[in-house]
Amino acid sequence: MLGTNAIGGAGPAEGYVPTRKGSAVCADVLDAQMGVREKKAHVPRESVKKMKNYAELMCQQILDEDIVPLLNTAAGLPEDAEKACFMIGTETDPDAEETFKDKPVIEYGKAEQFDKATTGRYCGKGLKKCQNQDSFFIARTPDFSVYCVLDGHGLDGHLISEYAKEVLLRILIKDPELHQEDKREALLIKCFRQTQAMIEKASEEGLFCAELAGATVSLVLHDHPRNSLLIANVGDSSIALCKKKPDGTYSGEFVTVDHTPEIKEEADYIAENGALFLKDANGKFRIFANGRKHNGMFFPGMNMSRALGDCLGHEFCGIRAIPTVREVKLEDDHHLLLLCSDGVWEFLDVQQACDAVLAEENFQVGAEKLAKLSYDQWMEKEKGTVSDDITVVAIKLEKKLKTTL
C-alpha cells in the first residue's frame, strides 16, 4: 500500500503532511482544526488487557509450530497424515528490487496438490522504493480451505503483513470453536483481535515497529461440505464473487465493504474516539489524532478506519482490528472467488477484474493476466511514475462433498 501514514517515503515539503500518491494535507489546516487539548493518560479496556495477556503467553510459541500438523489436526486427521493438507504463502524477499516481480512463495506439505488450473495467485512488487508489502496464503484440507490477502503499509508494513499471515492462520485452526458452526463468526473476530495483540507484543519486543505501520487483511474460510464462505476483512483489500449467467457470460460483485471514513458508521466511530478526518488533495479522507503529534508530525494520516498494527491509530484514533464478517451460501452458478489487494482495485472495477481471470481456462494464467492488467493501468494513469503492490488470489468454486468441518 502506498504512503498511508505520516512517516513513509521521502521527507515532506515544509508545512505539509505526506499522504497517498503524493497528495498532502496542509499542516496549518490541521493546526487550526485540532487546536490544543489536554492529553489524558490512555487506560486500556479490560478486553484489551485480556488480549495482551494472551499475547504474552502465545507470542513465543505459536510460530514454532509446524503448519501442516496443525492443519491435519484441525481437519480431524493424524498429525503425520500425508497428502491431506498443504499451504502455500509468500515470504519476505529483502533483496527484491525488480518492479512487478512475483514475491517468493514457500510451500508446506504436499503442495503438488496445488492445482493451477483451478487456483491462481500472483503477488507483484509495485513501482516504489520500498519492498513488496503484500502477502497471501492459501491453505487446504479435505474439508475446508482458508484464503487470505494482506496489504502492508508504513515503514515496517512488509514485516507486519508477513507476521500476521503466519499468526492469524495458526490461531484460527488451533481453536476448537472452528468446528462449531454457530461460533465461527465470533471466532474470526476473536482471531483478528488476538493477532492484533500479538503484533503489539512483537512490536514491543523489537521484531518490527507497529506504531505507524500495519496491514489490511481479507480472509475467507471455505467450508466445502456446507458449500459456504465465511468472509472477514479489515481495510480495503476487497473480495469479489462471480456468477455464471444463463447466457454464458459472468457477473461479478463485491462481497466486502472497504473500511474508510467515507462510510458513516466508520466516521461516527472515529469521531466518538476523539479523532478527526480531513480531505487530502485527491479528495480522500484521512484520519488524524486530534491535538497530538508523533515525532513532530501529525499522525496517522490513514485513509482506512480498520487495520492490524497501527498501534498509535488504535490508541488515539479509533482504528480497529475488528473485522466485518459475513457468510455467503454458494449457489450452483457461483464460479470464481477473487481476493485482491487495493493495487488491483485502484483502477479496475469488479467486472473488469473477473473478466480478466475468466478469459483464461487456467486460473493461474488468469491471475497473472489480471495482475498485469492492473499494473498496466497504473502505468497509464500515473504516467509510469508509480504503482502499488498488486496481489491476486483466484479460486474456482467447485462443490466438494466431504464430511463436515
VEXTOR-14428 format. One record per residue (C-alpha): chain; x, y, z. Coordinates in Angstrom, 2 decimals, padded with zeros to 5 digits. Last residue first. Layout:
% VEXTOR-14428
<mol = A, u = X, v = Y, w = Z>;
...
% end
This chain:
% VEXTOR-14428
<mol = A, u = -015.93, v = -029.45, w = 009.27>;
<mol = A, u = -018.49, v = -031.82, w = 007.81>;
<mol = A, u = -017.52, v = -034.95, w = 005.89>;
<mol = A, u = -016.92, v = -034.37, w = 002.23>;
<mol = A, u = -018.94, v = -033.44, w = -000.84>;
<mol = A, u = -016.88, v = -030.89, w = -002.68>;
<mol = A, u = -018.72, v = -028.38, w = -004.85>;
<mol = A, u = -016.44, v = -026.31, w = -007.06>;
<mol = A, u = -015.58, v = -022.64, w = -006.87>;
<mol = A, u = -012.52, v = -021.71, w = -008.89>;
<mol = A, u = -010.26, v = -019.62, w = -006.66>;
<mol = A, u = -008.31, v = -016.53, w = -007.73>;
<mol = A, u = -005.79, v = -014.88, w = -005.39>;
<mol = A, u = -004.40, v = -011.64, w = -006.80>;
<mol = A, u = -001.82, v = -009.28, w = -005.31>;
<mol = A, u = -000.54, v = -005.99, w = -006.74>;
<mol = A, u = 001.91, v = -003.70, w = -004.98>;
<mol = A, u = 001.12, v = -000.06, w = -005.75>;
<mol = A, u = 002.31, v = 001.70, w = -008.86>;
<mol = A, u = 004.36, v = 004.80, w = -009.51>;
<mol = A, u = 005.81, v = 007.09, w = -012.17>;
<mol = A, u = 004.82, v = 005.46, w = -015.46>;
<mol = A, u = 002.31, v = 008.12, w = -016.41>;
<mol = A, u = 000.19, v = 007.57, w = -013.26>;
<mol = A, u = -002.93, v = 006.55, w = -015.18>;
<mol = A, u = -001.13, v = 004.54, w = -017.86>;
<mol = A, u = 001.45, v = 002.86, w = -015.64>;
<mol = A, u = -001.16, v = 002.10, w = -013.00>;
<mol = A, u = -003.46, v = 000.63, w = -015.64>;
<mol = A, u = -000.61, v = -001.54, w = -016.94>;
<mol = A, u = -000.07, v = -002.86, w = -013.42>;
<mol = A, u = -003.72, v = -003.82, w = -013.09>;
<mol = A, u = -003.72, v = -005.56, w = -016.48>;
<mol = A, u = -000.56, v = -007.44, w = -015.47>;
<mol = A, u = -002.15, v = -008.61, w = -012.21>;
<mol = A, u = -005.30, v = -009.66, w = -014.04>;
<mol = A, u = -003.28, v = -011.65, w = -016.60>;
<mol = A, u = -001.27, v = -013.34, w = -013.86>;
<mol = A, u = -004.48, v = -014.39, w = -012.12>;
<mol = A, u = -005.90, v = -015.70, w = -015.40>;
<mol = A, u = -002.78, v = -017.74, w = -016.16>;
<mol = A, u = -003.06, v = -019.29, w = -012.72>;
<mol = A, u = -006.80, v = -019.73, w = -013.29>;
<mol = A, u = -006.28, v = -021.86, w = -016.42>;
<mol = A, u = -009.26, v = -021.53, w = -018.74>;
<mol = A, u = -008.40, v = -017.89, w = -019.41>;
<mol = A, u = -010.87, v = -015.07, w = -020.06>;
<mol = A, u = -012.20, v = -015.84, w = -016.61>;
<mol = A, u = -009.37, v = -014.01, w = -014.89>;
<mol = A, u = -009.70, v = -010.81, w = -016.93>;
<mol = A, u = -013.50, v = -010.92, w = -016.82>;
<mol = A, u = -013.49, v = -011.02, w = -013.02>;
<mol = A, u = -011.22, v = -007.97, w = -012.78>;
<mol = A, u = -013.15, v = -005.95, w = -015.35>;
<mol = A, u = -016.41, v = -006.80, w = -013.61>;
<mol = A, u = -015.13, v = -005.73, w = -010.19>;
<mol = A, u = -013.90, v = -002.35, w = -011.34>;
<mol = A, u = -010.31, v = -001.61, w = -012.22>;
<mol = A, u = -008.20, v = 001.49, w = -011.44>;
<mol = A, u = -007.44, v = 001.29, w = -007.71>;
<mol = A, u = -008.98, v = -002.19, w = -007.36>;
<mol = A, u = -005.90, v = -004.18, w = -008.30>;
<mol = A, u = -003.41, v = -002.30, w = -006.10>;
<mol = A, u = -006.12, v = -002.48, w = -003.45>;
<mol = A, u = -005.10, v = -006.04, w = -002.64>;
<mol = A, u = -007.10, v = -008.79, w = -004.27>;
<mol = A, u = -009.24, v = -011.78, w = -003.26>;
<mol = A, u = -011.34, v = -013.29, w = -006.06>;
<mol = A, u = -013.79, v = -016.17, w = -005.75>;
<mol = A, u = -015.00, v = -017.50, w = -009.10>;
<mol = A, u = -017.83, v = -019.73, w = -010.36>;
<mol = A, u = -021.00, v = -019.22, w = -008.37>;
<mol = A, u = -023.78, v = -020.61, w = -010.59>;
<mol = A, u = -024.51, v = -023.63, w = -008.39>;
<mol = A, u = -025.02, v = -021.45, w = -005.34>;
<mol = A, u = -022.65, v = -020.64, w = -002.51>;
<mol = A, u = -024.03, v = -019.56, w = 000.83>;
<mol = A, u = -022.20, v = -016.38, w = 001.77>;
<mol = A, u = -021.45, v = -015.62, w = 005.40>;
<mol = A, u = -020.47, v = -012.20, w = 006.67>;
<mol = A, u = -017.83, v = -010.82, w = 009.00>;
<mol = A, u = -016.65, v = -007.20, w = 009.33>;
<mol = A, u = -013.35, v = -007.40, w = 011.08>;
<mol = A, u = -012.33, v = -005.92, w = 014.43>;
<mol = A, u = -008.76, v = -004.63, w = 014.24>;
<mol = A, u = -009.94, v = -001.09, w = 014.88>;
<mol = A, u = -008.66, v = 002.46, w = 014.36>;
<mol = A, u = -010.40, v = 004.60, w = 016.99>;
<mol = A, u = -007.96, v = 007.47, w = 016.72>;
<mol = A, u = -005.75, v = 007.58, w = 019.84>;
<mol = A, u = -004.86, v = 004.03, w = 020.82>;
<mol = A, u = -005.70, v = 002.17, w = 017.64>;
<mol = A, u = -004.00, v = 004.83, w = 015.49>;
<mol = A, u = -000.97, v = 004.69, w = 017.75>;
<mol = A, u = -000.80, v = 000.91, w = 017.39>;
<mol = A, u = -001.08, v = 000.85, w = 013.61>;
<mol = A, u = -000.98, v = -002.98, w = 013.59>;
<mol = A, u = -003.98, v = -004.70, w = 012.02>;
<mol = A, u = -006.35, v = -002.48, w = 010.11>;
<mol = A, u = -009.66, v = -000.65, w = 010.34>;
<mol = A, u = -010.53, v = 003.01, w = 009.63>;
<mol = A, u = -008.58, v = 003.28, w = 006.41>;
<mol = A, u = -007.43, v = 006.55, w = 004.81>;
<mol = A, u = -004.59, v = 006.80, w = 007.29>;
<mol = A, u = -002.84, v = 010.07, w = 008.19>;
<mol = A, u = -001.53, v = 008.53, w = 011.45>;
<mol = A, u = -000.49, v = 011.03, w = 012.66>;
<mol = A, u = 000.51, v = 014.68, w = 012.75>;
<mol = A, u = 004.25, v = 015.15, w = 012.78>;
<mol = A, u = 006.74, v = 016.38, w = 015.36>;
<mol = A, u = 007.95, v = 012.93, w = 016.35>;
<mol = A, u = 004.32, v = 011.98, w = 016.96>;
<mol = A, u = 001.81, v = 014.82, w = 017.11>;
<mol = A, u = -001.43, v = 015.23, w = 019.02>;
<mol = A, u = -004.33, v = 017.67, w = 019.07>;
<mol = A, u = -006.87, v = 015.35, w = 017.47>;
<mol = A, u = -005.28, v = 012.15, w = 016.19>;
<mol = A, u = -005.66, v = 012.20, w = 012.43>;
<mol = A, u = -007.66, v = 010.17, w = 009.91>;
<mol = A, u = -007.56, v = 010.84, w = 006.19>;
<mol = A, u = -010.49, v = 011.49, w = 003.88>;
<mol = A, u = -009.87, v = 011.12, w = 000.17>;
<mol = A, u = -010.44, v = 014.04, w = -002.21>;
<mol = A, u = -007.16, v = 013.60, w = -004.08>;
<mol = A, u = -005.62, v = 016.67, w = -002.44>;
<mol = A, u = -006.37, v = 015.25, w = 001.00>;
<mol = A, u = -009.67, v = 015.52, w = 002.81>;
<mol = A, u = -009.70, v = 015.75, w = 006.60>;
<mol = A, u = -010.60, v = 013.33, w = 009.35>;
<mol = A, u = -010.89, v = 013.79, w = 013.10>;
<mol = A, u = -010.07, v = 011.72, w = 016.15>;
<mol = A, u = -011.73, v = 011.75, w = 019.58>;
<mol = A, u = -012.98, v = 008.19, w = 019.76>;
<mol = A, u = -016.57, v = 009.18, w = 019.00>;
<mol = A, u = -015.33, v = 010.86, w = 015.83>;
<mol = A, u = -013.67, v = 007.66, w = 014.61>;
<mol = A, u = -016.78, v = 005.63, w = 015.40>;
<mol = A, u = -019.01, v = 008.09, w = 013.56>;
<mol = A, u = -016.73, v = 008.07, w = 010.51>;
<mol = A, u = -016.74, v = 004.26, w = 010.36>;
<mol = A, u = -020.53, v = 004.02, w = 010.61>;
<mol = A, u = -020.89, v = 006.80, w = 008.04>;
<mol = A, u = -018.63, v = 005.16, w = 005.46>;
<mol = A, u = -016.40, v = 007.80, w = 003.81>;
<mol = A, u = -014.01, v = 007.36, w = 006.75>;
<mol = A, u = -012.85, v = 004.09, w = 005.15>;
<mol = A, u = -013.39, v = 000.39, w = 005.82>;
<mol = A, u = -013.92, v = -001.14, w = 002.39>;
<mol = A, u = -017.09, v = -003.21, w = 002.07>;
<mol = A, u = -016.82, v = -006.90, w = 001.27>;
<mol = A, u = -018.81, v = -009.19, w = -001.03>;
<mol = A, u = -018.03, v = -007.26, w = -004.20>;
<mol = A, u = -019.92, v = -008.31, w = -007.30>;
<mol = A, u = -019.13, v = -010.04, w = -010.58>;
<mol = A, u = -021.44, v = -011.18, w = -013.39>;
<mol = A, u = -020.32, v = -013.69, w = -016.00>;
<mol = A, u = -021.46, v = -014.56, w = -019.51>;
<mol = A, u = -022.82, v = -017.96, w = -020.55>;
<mol = A, u = -026.34, v = -016.79, w = -021.38>;
<mol = A, u = -027.66, v = -018.42, w = -018.21>;
<mol = A, u = -025.32, v = -016.30, w = -016.07>;
<mol = A, u = -022.10, v = -017.55, w = -014.45>;
<mol = A, u = -021.60, v = -015.92, w = -011.08>;
<mol = A, u = -018.55, v = -014.01, w = -009.79>;
<mol = A, u = -017.62, v = -013.28, w = -006.20>;
<mol = A, u = -015.40, v = -010.42, w = -005.07>;
<mol = A, u = -013.14, v = -009.68, w = -002.10>;
<mol = A, u = -011.65, v = -006.25, w = -001.37>;
<mol = A, u = -008.30, v = -005.42, w = 000.17>;
<mol = A, u = -009.58, v = -002.17, w = 001.70>;
<mol = A, u = -009.27, v = -002.36, w = 005.46>;
<mol = A, u = -010.33, v = -005.12, w = 007.86>;
<mol = A, u = -011.95, v = -008.23, w = 006.44>;
<mol = A, u = -013.80, v = -011.42, w = 007.30>;
<mol = A, u = -015.65, v = -013.76, w = 004.94>;
<mol = A, u = -017.28, v = -017.07, w = 005.87>;
<mol = A, u = -017.84, v = -018.93, w = 002.62>;
<mol = A, u = -020.33, v = -021.77, w = 002.18>;
<mol = A, u = -020.71, v = -025.05, w = 000.33>;
<mol = A, u = -021.62, v = -026.84, w = 003.57>;
<mol = A, u = -019.28, v = -029.72, w = 002.67>;
<mol = A, u = -016.57, v = -027.35, w = 001.37>;
<mol = A, u = -016.43, v = -024.86, w = 004.24>;
<mol = A, u = -014.35, v = -022.00, w = 002.81>;
<mol = A, u = -012.97, v = -019.65, w = 005.47>;
<mol = A, u = -012.16, v = -016.43, w = 003.61>;
<mol = A, u = -009.75, v = -013.73, w = 004.78>;
<mol = A, u = -009.14, v = -010.08, w = 003.87>;
<mol = A, u = -006.47, v = -008.30, w = 005.89>;
<mol = A, u = -005.16, v = -004.74, w = 005.84>;
<mol = A, u = -001.71, v = -004.26, w = 007.29>;
<mol = A, u = 000.20, v = -002.20, w = 009.82>;
<mol = A, u = 002.66, v = 000.62, w = 010.33>;
<mol = A, u = 002.57, v = 003.74, w = 012.47>;
<mol = A, u = 003.35, v = 002.30, w = 015.90>;
<mol = A, u = 003.94, v = -001.18, w = 014.50>;
<mol = A, u = 007.74, v = -001.20, w = 014.74>;
<mol = A, u = 009.29, v = -004.57, w = 013.98>;
<mol = A, u = 010.61, v = -007.56, w = 015.95>;
<mol = A, u = 011.51, v = -005.06, w = 018.67>;
<mol = A, u = 009.91, v = -006.71, w = 021.68>;
<mol = A, u = 007.24, v = -004.02, w = 021.93>;
<mol = A, u = 006.42, v = -004.58, w = 018.27>;
<mol = A, u = 006.06, v = -008.32, w = 018.86>;
<mol = A, u = 003.63, v = -007.58, w = 021.71>;
<mol = A, u = 001.59, v = -005.18, w = 019.57>;
<mol = A, u = 001.51, v = -007.72, w = 016.73>;
<mol = A, u = 000.45, v = -010.39, w = 019.21>;
<mol = A, u = -002.44, v = -008.27, w = 020.44>;
<mol = A, u = -003.54, v = -007.59, w = 016.87>;
<mol = A, u = -003.46, v = -011.33, w = 016.13>;
<mol = A, u = -005.65, v = -011.91, w = 019.16>;
<mol = A, u = -008.12, v = -009.32, w = 017.91>;
<mol = A, u = -008.22, v = -010.89, w = 014.44>;
<mol = A, u = -008.71, v = -014.34, w = 015.95>;
<mol = A, u = -011.51, v = -013.13, w = 018.24>;
<mol = A, u = -013.41, v = -011.64, w = 015.30>;
<mol = A, u = -012.97, v = -014.88, w = 013.38>;
<mol = A, u = -014.21, v = -016.89, w = 016.35>;
<mol = A, u = -017.30, v = -014.72, w = 016.78>;
<mol = A, u = -018.31, v = -015.60, w = 013.22>;
<mol = A, u = -017.34, v = -019.23, w = 013.76>;
<mol = A, u = -019.46, v = -019.80, w = 016.84>;
<mol = A, u = -022.68, v = -021.16, w = 015.32>;
<mol = A, u = -020.78, v = -023.53, w = 013.05>;
<mol = A, u = -018.84, v = -025.18, w = 015.85>;
<mol = A, u = -015.74, v = -026.93, w = 014.46>;
<mol = A, u = -013.62, v = -023.77, w = 014.36>;
<mol = A, u = -014.59, v = -023.34, w = 018.02>;
<mol = A, u = -011.78, v = -025.78, w = 018.83>;
<mol = A, u = -009.19, v = -023.02, w = 018.15>;
<mol = A, u = -005.92, v = -024.24, w = 016.68>;
<mol = A, u = -007.03, v = -023.57, w = 013.09>;
<mol = A, u = -007.74, v = -019.89, w = 013.69>;
<mol = A, u = -004.71, v = -019.02, w = 015.80>;
<mol = A, u = -002.40, v = -020.69, w = 013.30>;
<mol = A, u = -003.99, v = -018.86, w = 010.37>;
<mol = A, u = -003.68, v = -015.46, w = 012.04>;
<mol = A, u = -000.06, v = -015.88, w = 013.14>;
<mol = A, u = 001.70, v = -016.66, w = 009.88>;
<mol = A, u = -000.08, v = -014.09, w = 007.72>;
<mol = A, u = 000.09, v = -011.54, w = 010.56>;
<mol = A, u = 003.88, v = -011.84, w = 010.56>;
<mol = A, u = 004.08, v = -011.47, w = 006.77>;
<mol = A, u = 001.82, v = -008.39, w = 006.80>;
<mol = A, u = 003.75, v = -006.93, w = 009.74>;
<mol = A, u = 007.14, v = -007.36, w = 008.12>;
<mol = A, u = 006.09, v = -005.75, w = 004.83>;
<mol = A, u = 004.38, v = -002.90, w = 006.71>;
<mol = A, u = 007.58, v = -001.99, w = 008.53>;
<mol = A, u = 007.89, v = 001.54, w = 007.13>;
<mol = A, u = 004.15, v = 002.08, w = 006.78>;
<mol = A, u = 001.62, v = -000.06, w = 004.94>;
<mol = A, u = 001.07, v = -003.78, w = 004.50>;
<mol = A, u = -001.53, v = -005.44, w = 002.29>;
<mol = A, u = -002.77, v = -008.89, w = 003.32>;
<mol = A, u = -004.61, v = -011.49, w = 001.24>;
<mol = A, u = -006.08, v = -014.66, w = 002.77>;
<mol = A, u = -007.58, v = -017.97, w = 001.71>;
<mol = A, u = -008.57, v = -020.71, w = 004.15>;
<mol = A, u = -009.77, v = -024.11, w = 002.97>;
<mol = A, u = -012.07, v = -026.70, w = 004.48>;
<mol = A, u = -012.99, v = -030.36, w = 004.28>;
<mol = A, u = -010.08, v = -032.18, w = 002.66>;
<mol = A, u = -007.62, v = -029.55, w = 003.93>;
<mol = A, u = -006.30, v = -026.53, w = 002.08>;
<mol = A, u = -004.35, v = -023.39, w = 002.99>;
<mol = A, u = -003.81, v = -020.49, w = 000.56>;
<mol = A, u = -001.65, v = -017.63, w = 001.81>;
<mol = A, u = -001.06, v = -014.03, w = 000.88>;
<mol = A, u = 001.32, v = -011.12, w = 001.38>;
<mol = A, u = 001.61, v = -007.53, w = 000.16>;
<mol = A, u = 004.36, v = -005.20, w = 001.36>;
<mol = A, u = 006.64, v = -005.61, w = -001.66>;
<mol = A, u = 009.75, v = -003.76, w = -000.57>;
<mol = A, u = 010.15, v = 000.02, w = -000.53>;
<mol = A, u = 011.21, v = 002.36, w = -003.34>;
<mol = A, u = 008.10, v = 002.19, w = -005.50>;
<mol = A, u = 006.93, v = 000.62, w = -008.75>;
<mol = A, u = 004.87, v = -002.16, w = -007.19>;
<mol = A, u = 006.03, v = -005.65, w = -006.31>;
<mol = A, u = 003.87, v = -008.46, w = -007.68>;
<mol = A, u = 001.96, v = -011.09, w = -005.71>;
<mol = A, u = 000.26, v = -013.55, w = -008.08>;
<mol = A, u = -002.13, v = -016.42, w = -007.44>;
<mol = A, u = -004.33, v = -018.83, w = -009.33>;
<mol = A, u = -006.35, v = -021.83, w = -008.21>;
<mol = A, u = -008.41, v = -024.01, w = -010.56>;
<mol = A, u = -005.94, v = -024.78, w = -013.36>;
<mol = A, u = -003.03, v = -024.10, w = -011.04>;
<mol = A, u = -003.95, v = -027.16, w = -008.99>;
<mol = A, u = -001.99, v = -027.18, w = -005.72>;
<mol = A, u = -001.83, v = -030.89, w = -004.96>;
<mol = A, u = 001.90, v = -030.67, w = -005.63>;
<mol = A, u = 001.85, v = -028.70, w = -002.38>;
<mol = A, u = 002.19, v = -031.87, w = -000.35>;
<mol = A, u = 003.03, v = -030.16, w = 002.93>;
<mol = A, u = 004.24, v = -026.59, w = 003.24>;
<mol = A, u = 005.25, v = -024.46, w = 000.27>;
<mol = A, u = 007.11, v = -021.14, w = 000.27>;
<mol = A, u = 006.42, v = -018.44, w = -002.30>;
<mol = A, u = 008.79, v = -015.70, w = -003.43>;
<mol = A, u = 007.11, v = -012.44, w = -004.48>;
<mol = A, u = 006.43, v = -012.07, w = -008.21>;
<mol = A, u = 008.49, v = -009.27, w = -009.73>;
<mol = A, u = 006.33, v = -006.30, w = -010.76>;
<mol = A, u = 009.24, v = -003.89, w = -010.24>;
<mol = A, u = 012.61, v = -005.51, w = -009.55>;
<mol = A, u = 014.02, v = -004.55, w = -006.16>;
<mol = A, u = 013.71, v = -007.76, w = -004.16>;
<mol = A, u = 016.71, v = -008.19, w = -001.87>;
<mol = A, u = 014.78, v = -008.48, w = 001.39>;
<mol = A, u = 012.44, v = -011.16, w = -000.05>;
<mol = A, u = 009.77, v = -011.75, w = 002.59>;
<mol = A, u = 007.85, v = -014.99, w = 002.25>;
<mol = A, u = 004.59, v = -015.62, w = 000.44>;
<mol = A, u = 002.22, v = -018.48, w = 001.03>;
<mol = A, u = 001.42, v = -022.07, w = 000.14>;
<mol = A, u = -000.35, v = -024.43, w = 002.48>;
<mol = A, u = -001.00, v = -028.15, w = 002.46>;
<mol = A, u = -003.28, v = -030.83, w = 003.81>;
<mol = A, u = -004.00, v = -034.49, w = 003.03>;
<mol = A, u = -001.02, v = -035.84, w = 001.11>;
<mol = A, u = 000.41, v = -037.41, w = 004.25>;
<mol = A, u = -001.11, v = -037.71, w = 007.71>;
<mol = A, u = 001.52, v = -037.06, w = 010.39>;
<mol = A, u = -000.77, v = -035.10, w = 012.71>;
<mol = A, u = -003.48, v = -037.74, w = 012.34>;
<mol = A, u = -006.63, v = -036.29, w = 010.75>;
<mol = A, u = -009.58, v = -034.40, w = 012.25>;
<mol = A, u = -009.25, v = -031.47, w = 009.82>;
<mol = A, u = -007.93, v = -029.17, w = 012.56>;
<mol = A, u = -005.39, v = -031.87, w = 013.46>;
<mol = A, u = -004.17, v = -032.10, w = 009.87>;
<mol = A, u = -003.98, v = -028.31, w = 009.57>;
<mol = A, u = -001.93, v = -028.11, w = 012.76>;
<mol = A, u = 000.33, v = -030.93, w = 011.55>;
<mol = A, u = 000.80, v = -028.92, w = 008.31>;
<mol = A, u = 001.56, v = -025.57, w = 009.99>;
<mol = A, u = 004.60, v = -026.53, w = 012.00>;
<mol = A, u = 004.55, v = -024.91, w = 015.45>;
<mol = A, u = 007.41, v = -022.55, w = 016.31>;
<mol = A, u = 005.32, v = -019.53, w = 015.25>;
<mol = A, u = 002.91, v = -020.14, w = 018.15>;
<mol = A, u = 005.47, v = -020.49, w = 020.89>;
<mol = A, u = 006.98, v = -017.17, w = 021.88>;
<mol = A, u = 004.00, v = -014.89, w = 021.26>;
<mol = A, u = 001.45, v = -017.18, w = 022.87>;
<mol = A, u = 001.56, v = -016.49, w = 026.60>;
<mol = A, u = 002.30, v = -012.78, w = 026.49>;
<mol = A, u = -000.14, v = -012.36, w = 023.60>;
<mol = A, u = -002.96, v = -013.88, w = 025.64>;
<mol = A, u = -002.22, v = -011.47, w = 028.48>;
<mol = A, u = -002.36, v = -008.61, w = 025.98>;
<mol = A, u = -005.73, v = -009.89, w = 024.75>;
<mol = A, u = -007.04, v = -009.92, w = 028.31>;
<mol = A, u = -005.84, v = -006.35, w = 028.84>;
<mol = A, u = -007.66, v = -005.27, w = 025.69>;
<mol = A, u = -010.89, v = -006.80, w = 027.00>;
<mol = A, u = -010.42, v = -004.88, w = 030.25>;
<mol = A, u = -010.16, v = -001.58, w = 028.36>;
<mol = A, u = -006.75, v = 000.08, w = 028.30>;
<mol = A, u = -006.45, v = 003.45, w = 030.07>;
<mol = A, u = -004.69, v = 006.10, w = 027.98>;
<mol = A, u = -003.44, v = 009.03, w = 030.03>;
<mol = A, u = -005.15, v = 012.28, w = 029.13>;
<mol = A, u = -003.54, v = 014.74, w = 026.77>;
<mol = A, u = -005.18, v = 018.10, w = 027.41>;
<mol = A, u = -006.25, v = 019.91, w = 024.29>;
<mol = A, u = -004.63, v = 022.16, w = 021.74>;
<mol = A, u = -006.19, v = 023.20, w = 018.44>;
<mol = A, u = -007.12, v = 020.48, w = 016.01>;
<mol = A, u = -008.73, v = 022.44, w = 013.20>;
<mol = A, u = -006.22, v = 025.27, w = 013.03>;
<mol = A, u = -003.19, v = 023.04, w = 013.44>;
<mol = A, u = -004.50, v = 020.64, w = 010.81>;
<mol = A, u = -005.07, v = 023.47, w = 008.37>;
<mol = A, u = -001.56, v = 024.79, w = 009.03>;
<mol = A, u = -000.22, v = 021.27, w = 008.45>;
<mol = A, u = -001.66, v = 021.29, w = 004.92>;
<mol = A, u = -002.90, v = 017.88, w = 003.87>;
<mol = A, u = -000.96, v = 016.35, w = 001.03>;
<mol = A, u = -001.20, v = 014.22, w = -002.08>;
<mol = A, u = 001.95, v = 012.48, w = -003.26>;
<mol = A, u = 000.30, v = 009.15, w = -004.07>;
<mol = A, u = -001.00, v = 008.64, w = -000.54>;
<mol = A, u = -000.17, v = 011.16, w = 002.17>;
<mol = A, u = 002.66, v = 013.47, w = 003.06>;
<mol = A, u = 001.96, v = 016.02, w = 005.84>;
<mol = A, u = 002.73, v = 019.53, w = 004.75>;
<mol = A, u = 004.29, v = 022.63, w = 006.29>;
<mol = A, u = 007.68, v = 022.18, w = 004.67>;
<mol = A, u = 007.62, v = 019.71, w = 001.81>;
<mol = A, u = 007.58, v = 016.22, w = 003.15>;
<mol = A, u = 010.57, v = 013.87, w = 003.53>;
<mol = A, u = 010.65, v = 010.87, w = 001.24>;
<mol = A, u = 008.62, v = 007.75, w = 001.90>;
<mol = A, u = 006.55, v = 006.82, w = 004.93>;
<mol = A, u = 006.09, v = 008.86, w = 008.13>;
<mol = A, u = 002.56, v = 010.26, w = 008.06>;
<mol = A, u = 000.63, v = 007.19, w = 007.10>;
<mol = A, u = -000.90, v = 005.54, w = 004.07>;
<mol = A, u = 002.06, v = 006.01, w = 001.76>;
<mol = A, u = 001.32, v = 003.40, w = -000.92>;
<mol = A, u = 000.00, v = 000.00, w = 000.00>;
% end
